Amino acid sequence: MKITGIETSLLRIPADPLVQKQYADCGMVVAEVQTDQGLIGLGYTVCVGFAGAETVKSYLDTRLCPLLTGKDPSAVNALWGAMYRQDMGIRKKGIPMYAISAADIALWDLLGKATGQPVARLLGGTAGRIPVYGSGGFLPYTTDEILKEAQGFLDKGCRAYKLKIGFPEAKKNLERVRDVRKALGDDIKLMVDVNQRWDVRMAVRVGRALEEYDVTWLEEPVLADNIAQCAEVARSIPVPVATGENEYTRYGFRDLIEARAASYLQPDVQRAGGIGEVVRIAHLAAAYDIPIAPHLAPELSIQVLAAIPNGWMAEWVNFYDQGVFAEPPEIVDGQLQVPERPGHGMALNPDAVKRFRVG
């Protein structure tokens, strides 16, 4: 089997109405790897808020498509290495890794379809059920809106919820957490996410106070690029730190681990290097008994979580619900079922592609 070409497209998908308070839309960059045997592998990555989506598509078109065309798609790991090493003058952070991730996801999907196996089984896992935590609570939300969103997840059986903090006033953040904890009760795991908005002093001040509310983790307390500062926060507060959604490849996660910067690691399969690289990241973290809680893309993350020894939960955010997937995943009893369909099991709805395509 040979790759005959890669068709790319760019979708602009409106966010869920409530999420639009923070993000108007998302950019989905799609890569469909075509073969001489008629099989097509679907890969994609999502740029939250559409930021950088056109550039990711351009990198796919100009750098990765020519490299992969004519190759045997079953050599997934070798092709990942070729994509990673092609442009050695560009450090593999950000845009290039979004593009490589989309291509890698498509290659794993192809391998699954060619062998008739779900990706989870190819990775040594099972097509079981993966627990999910609800995520949202963006800064523009009122407390009532947060509680309504959280209740929606609880009604689906989820037993964990994550909300955003990160206001410049310490008191405002703590009051927000206090009110949500009081409303949800003590039996629900509660996580908080700063999205890189604080300096070390603020993160330590609030992080120490959060212990009172039994918070499972404090996420991205400082700038993600500054691993040393993240490690300083982690050493200084009783609440575990989580980070990794803005880190890339096993090398970036090695640096987080060596710095002891986090108790939970959050690689994004659509950013960190794709399915294969997130598995490698997970195995590296497993040597240190660090759990993996992937960022976003629950429909893809569950394939990895089903196959690694240190998986925690998948994250579900109501970013978009516009019929994008032909057979969308569904939370049942707080879990997602890993599809038994060959590949990663996801397909795009042609009507939605036509409606949202902008490039």
C-alpha positions as CSV (number, residue, x, y, z in Angstrom):
1,M,0.0,0.0,0.0
2,K,1.3,3.5,-0.9
3,I,0.2,7.0,-0.1
4,T,-1.0,8.7,-3.2
5,G,-1.7,12.1,-1.7
6,I,-3.1,14.0,1.2
7,E,-6.2,16.2,0.9
8,T,-6.4,19.0,3.5
9,S,-9.2,21.2,4.5
10,L,-9.9,23.9,7.0
11,L,-13.2,24.1,9.0
12,R,-14.4,27.1,11.0
13,I,-16.7,25.6,13.6
14,P,-18.8,27.9,15.9
15,A,-18.4,27.2,19.5
16,D,-21.3,26.1,21.8
17,P,-23.4,29.2,22.7
18,L,-22.1,29.3,26.2
19,V,-18.5,28.7,25.2
20,Q,-18.8,31.7,22.9
21,K,-18.4,33.9,25.9
22,Q,-14.7,32.9,25.7
23,Y,-14.1,31.5,22.2
24,A,-16.3,32.4,19.2
25,D,-15.2,29.4,17.2
26,C,-12.5,26.7,16.6
27,G,-10.4,25.9,13.6
28,M,-10.3,22.2,12.6
29,V,-7.5,21.4,10.2
30,V,-8.2,18.1,8.4
31,A,-5.8,15.8,6.8
32,E,-7.1,12.8,4.7
33,V,-4.3,10.5,3.7
34,Q,-5.3,8.7,0.5
35,T,-3.8,5.3,-0.7
36,D,-3.6,3.3,-3.9
37,Q,-5.9,0.7,-2.3
38,G,-8.7,3.1,-1.7
39,L,-8.3,3.4,2.1
40,I,-8.3,6.8,3.6
41,G,-7.0,7.8,7.0
42,L,-8.6,10.7,8.8
43,G,-6.4,13.0,10.8
44,Y,-7.2,16.4,12.3
45,T,-6.2,19.0,14.8
46,V,-8.2,21.8,16.5
47,C,-6.9,25.3,17.0
48,V,-9.0,26.8,19.8
49,G,-10.2,30.2,18.9
50,F,-9.0,29.5,15.3
51,A,-5.6,30.9,16.1
52,G,-2.9,29.6,13.7
53,A,-5.3,27.3,11.9
54,E,-4.4,28.6,8.4
55,T,-0.6,28.2,9.1
56,V,-1.1,24.6,10.3
57,K,-2.8,23.8,7.0
58,S,-0.1,25.5,5.1
59,Y,2.6,23.4,6.8
60,L,0.7,20.2,6.0
61,D,0.3,21.2,2.4
62,T,3.9,22.4,1.7
63,R,6.0,20.3,3.9
64,L,4.3,17.1,5.0
65,C,2.2,16.2,2.0
66,P,5.2,16.0,-0.4
67,L,7.2,14.0,2.2
68,L,4.6,11.4,2.8
69,T,3.3,10.9,-0.8
70,G,4.6,7.6,-2.2
71,K,5.5,6.1,1.2
72,D,4.1,3.0,2.9
73,P,1.6,4.3,5.4
74,S,2.0,1.2,7.7
75,A,5.5,2.4,8.7
76,V,3.8,4.8,11.2
77,N,6.7,5.3,13.6
78,A,9.3,5.7,10.8
79,L,7.2,8.3,9.1
80,W,6.8,10.2,12.3
81,G,10.6,10.3,12.6
82,A,10.8,11.5,9.0
83,M,8.3,14.3,9.6
84,Y,10.0,15.3,12.8
85,R,13.5,15.5,11.3
86,Q,12.6,17.1,7.9
87,D,13.0,20.7,8.9
88,M,15.8,20.7,11.4
89,G,16.1,24.5,11.3
90,I,12.6,24.7,12.9
91,R,12.3,23.7,16.5
92,K,9.3,21.3,16.8
93,K,7.0,23.4,19.0
94,G,3.7,24.9,18.1
95,I,2.6,25.0,14.4
96,P,4.8,22.2,13.0
97,M,3.7,19.8,15.8
98,Y,0.0,20.5,15.2
99,A,0.5,19.5,11.6
100,I,2.6,16.4,12.4
101,S,0.0,15.4,14.9
102,A,-2.8,15.6,12.4
103,A,-0.8,13.5,9.9
104,D,0.2,10.9,12.6
105,I,-3.5,10.5,13.6
106,A,-4.4,9.9,10.0
107,L,-1.7,7.3,9.6
108,W,-2.8,5.4,12.8
109,D,-6.4,5.5,11.5
110,L,-5.1,4.0,8.2
111,L,-3.2,1.3,9.9
112,G,-6.3,0.4,11.9
113,K,-8.5,0.3,8.8
114,A,-5.9,-1.8,6.9
115,T,-5.8,-4.4,9.7
116,G,-9.4,-4.2,10.8
117,Q,-8.5,-3.2,14.3
118,P,-9.3,-0.2,16.6
119,V,-6.2,1.9,17.3
120,A,-6.5,1.0,21.0
121,R,-5.9,-2.7,20.2
122,L,-3.0,-1.9,17.9
123,L,-1.5,-0.1,20.9
124,G,-2.0,-3.2,23.1
125,G,-5.1,-2.0,24.8
126,T,-8.8,-2.9,24.7
127,A,-11.9,-1.3,23.4
128,G,-13.3,-0.6,26.9
129,R,-14.8,2.3,28.7
130,I,-12.9,5.4,29.8
131,P,-14.0,7.8,32.6
132,V,-14.6,11.4,31.6
133,Y,-14.4,14.7,33.5
134,G,-16.5,17.7,32.5
135,S,-14.5,20.8,31.7
136,G,-15.5,24.4,31.1
137,G,-16.4,27.2,33.6
138,F,-14.6,29.8,31.5
139,L,-13.8,33.2,33.2
140,P,-16.7,35.1,31.6
141,Y,-19.2,32.6,33.1
142,T,-21.3,33.6,36.1
143,T,-21.4,31.2,39.0
144,D,-24.9,30.2,38.0
145,E,-23.7,29.3,34.4
146,I,-20.9,27.3,35.9
147,L,-23.2,25.3,38.1
148,K,-25.7,24.7,35.3
149,E,-22.8,23.4,33.1
150,A,-21.4,21.2,35.9
151,Q,-24.9,19.8,36.6
152,G,-25.1,18.8,33.0
153,F,-22.0,16.7,33.4
154,L,-23.2,15.2,36.7
155,D,-26.4,14.2,35.0
156,K,-24.4,12.2,32.6
157,G,-22.6,10.4,35.4
158,C,-19.4,12.4,35.5
159,R,-17.9,12.6,39.0
160,A,-15.3,15.3,38.3
161,Y,-15.5,18.9,37.0
162,K,-12.9,21.5,36.0
163,L,-13.4,25.3,36.0
164,K,-11.3,28.3,35.1
165,I,-9.8,30.7,37.6
166,G,-7.1,33.2,36.9
167,F,-8.5,36.6,37.9
168,P,-6.0,39.1,39.1
169,E,-7.7,39.3,42.5
170,A,-6.9,36.4,44.8
171,K,-10.2,36.8,46.7
172,K,-12.3,36.6,43.5
173,N,-10.7,33.2,42.5
174,L,-11.1,31.7,46.0
175,E,-14.7,32.8,46.2
176,R,-15.5,31.2,42.8
177,V,-14.0,27.9,43.9
178,R,-15.7,28.1,47.3
179,D,-19.1,28.6,45.8
180,V,-18.7,25.8,43.3
181,R,-17.4,23.3,45.9
182,K,-20.3,24.2,48.2
183,A,-22.9,23.6,45.4
184,L,-21.4,20.4,44.0
185,G,-20.6,18.8,47.4
186,D,-17.5,17.0,48.7
187,D,-17.9,13.8,46.6
188,I,-17.1,15.5,43.3
189,K,-13.5,15.9,42.2
190,L,-12.9,19.6,41.5
191,M,-10.0,20.9,39.3
192,V,-9.1,24.5,38.6
193,D,-7.3,25.9,35.6
194,V,-5.4,29.2,35.4
195,N,-4.5,29.1,31.7
196,Q,-1.0,30.6,32.4
197,R,-2.4,33.9,33.7
198,W,-0.3,34.3,36.9
199,D,3.2,34.9,38.2
200,V,4.8,32.6,40.8
201,R,3.8,34.8,43.7
202,M,0.1,34.8,42.9
203,A,0.1,31.1,42.0
204,V,1.7,30.2,45.4
205,R,-0.7,32.5,47.3
206,V,-3.8,31.1,45.8
207,G,-2.5,27.6,45.5
208,R,-1.9,27.4,49.3
209,A,-5.4,28.6,50.0
210,L,-7.0,26.1,47.6
211,E,-6.2,23.2,49.9
212,E,-9.2,24.1,52.0
213,Y,-11.5,23.2,49.0
214,D,-9.9,19.8,48.3
215,V,-8.9,20.7,44.8
216,T,-7.5,17.8,42.8
217,W,-5.1,20.0,40.8
218,L,-4.1,23.5,39.9
219,E,-3.5,23.6,36.1
220,E,-1.1,25.8,34.2
221,P,-0.5,28.3,37.0
222,V,2.2,30.2,35.2
223,L,3.5,30.6,31.6
224,A,3.8,27.2,30.1
225,D,7.2,28.0,28.5
226,N,8.7,28.7,31.9
227,I,9.1,25.2,33.3
228,A,11.4,26.4,36.2
229,Q,8.6,28.6,37.4
230,C,6.0,25.9,37.2
231,A,8.3,23.6,39.2
232,E,8.8,26.4,41.8
233,V,5.0,26.6,42.2
234,A,4.7,22.8,42.5
235,R,7.3,22.7,45.3
236,S,5.6,25.5,47.2
237,I,1.9,24.5,47.4
238,P,0.1,21.5,48.8
239,V,-2.3,21.2,45.8
240,P,-0.9,19.0,42.9
241,V,0.0,20.9,39.7
242,A,-1.1,19.8,36.3
243,T,0.3,21.0,33.0
244,G,1.3,19.9,29.5
245,E,-1.4,21.0,27.0
246,N,1.0,23.5,25.6
247,E,4.0,21.1,25.6
248,Y,5.2,19.1,22.7
249,T,6.9,15.7,22.1
250,R,8.6,13.3,24.6
251,Y,11.5,15.8,24.9
252,G,9.3,18.6,26.3
253,F,7.6,16.2,28.7
254,R,11.0,14.8,29.8
255,D,11.9,18.3,30.8
256,L,8.7,18.7,32.8
257,I,9.3,15.4,34.6
258,E,12.9,16.1,35.4
259,A,12.0,19.5,36.8
260,R,9.3,17.9,38.9
261,A,7.0,20.5,37.6
262,A,3.7,18.6,37.7
263,S,1.9,15.7,39.4
264,Y,-0.4,15.2,36.4
265,L,0.7,15.5,32.7
266,Q,-1.8,16.6,30.0
267,P,-0.5,16.0,26.5
268,D,-2.9,16.9,23.7
269,V,-2.9,14.2,21.0
270,Q,-3.7,16.9,18.4
271,R,-0.7,19.0,19.5
272,A,2.0,17.0,21.2
273,G,2.8,14.8,18.2
274,G,-0.2,12.6,17.5
275,I,-1.2,9.2,18.8
276,G,2.1,7.5,18.7
277,E,4.0,10.3,20.5
278,V,1.5,10.6,23.3
279,V,1.9,6.9,23.9
280,R,5.6,7.4,24.1
281,I,5.1,10.3,26.5
282,A,2.8,8.2,28.6
283,H,5.3,5.4,28.9
284,L,8.0,7.8,29.9
285,A,5.7,9.3,32.6
286,A,4.8,5.8,33.8
287,A,8.4,5.2,34.9
288,Y,7.8,8.0,37.4
289,D,4.3,6.9,38.3
290,I,2.8,10.2,36.9
291,P,-0.7,9.9,35.6
292,I,-1.8,11.1,32.1
293,A,-4.9,13.2,31.8
294,P,-5.0,14.1,28.1
295,H,-6.0,17.6,27.0
296,L,-9.2,17.8,24.9
297,A,-9.9,15.5,21.9
298,P,-11.7,12.9,24.1
299,E,-12.8,10.9,21.0
300,L,-9.1,10.3,20.2
301,S,-7.6,10.4,23.7
302,I,-9.7,7.4,24.7
303,Q,-7.7,5.3,22.2
304,V,-4.5,6.1,24.1
305,L,-6.0,5.9,27.5
306,A,-7.3,2.4,26.8
307,A,-3.7,1.3,26.1
308,I,-1.4,2.9,28.7
309,P,-0.8,1.9,32.3
310,N,-1.1,5.4,33.8
311,G,-4.2,6.8,32.2
312,W,-6.5,9.0,34.4
313,M,-9.5,10.5,32.6
314,A,-10.5,12.0,29.3
315,E,-11.5,15.7,29.2
316,W,-14.8,16.8,27.7
317,V,-15.4,20.4,26.8
318,N,-18.6,21.5,25.0
319,F,-16.6,23.4,22.4
320,Y,-18.8,22.5,19.5
321,D,-21.9,20.4,18.9
322,Q,-22.7,21.1,15.3
323,G,-22.9,17.6,13.9
324,V,-19.2,17.6,12.9
325,F,-18.8,13.8,13.5
326,A,-20.9,11.2,11.7
327,E,-21.0,9.1,14.8
328,P,-20.2,11.4,17.7
329,P,-19.0,9.9,21.0
330,E,-21.5,10.0,23.9
331,I,-21.0,10.1,27.6
332,V,-22.8,7.3,29.3
333,D,-22.6,6.8,33.1
334,G,-19.6,9.2,33.1
335,Q,-17.6,7.2,30.6
336,L,-16.9,7.0,26.9
337,Q,-16.9,3.7,25.0
338,V,-13.8,3.1,22.8
339,P,-15.3,2.4,19.4
340,E,-14.9,-1.1,18.0
341,R,-14.7,0.3,14.5
342,P,-11.3,-0.1,12.7
343,G,-8.9,2.9,13.1
344,H,-9.8,5.6,15.6
345,G,-13.4,5.1,14.7
346,M,-14.3,8.7,13.9
347,A,-15.6,10.1,10.5
348,L,-16.6,13.6,9.6
349,N,-20.2,14.4,8.6
350,P,-20.0,15.5,4.9
351,D,-22.8,18.1,5.4
352,A,-21.0,19.7,8.3
353,V,-17.7,19.8,6.3
354,K,-19.5,21.5,3.5
355,R,-21.2,24.0,5.9
356,F,-18.1,24.9,7.9
357,R,-15.3,24.6,5.3
358,V,-13.3,27.9,4.7
359,G,-10.2,26.5,3.1
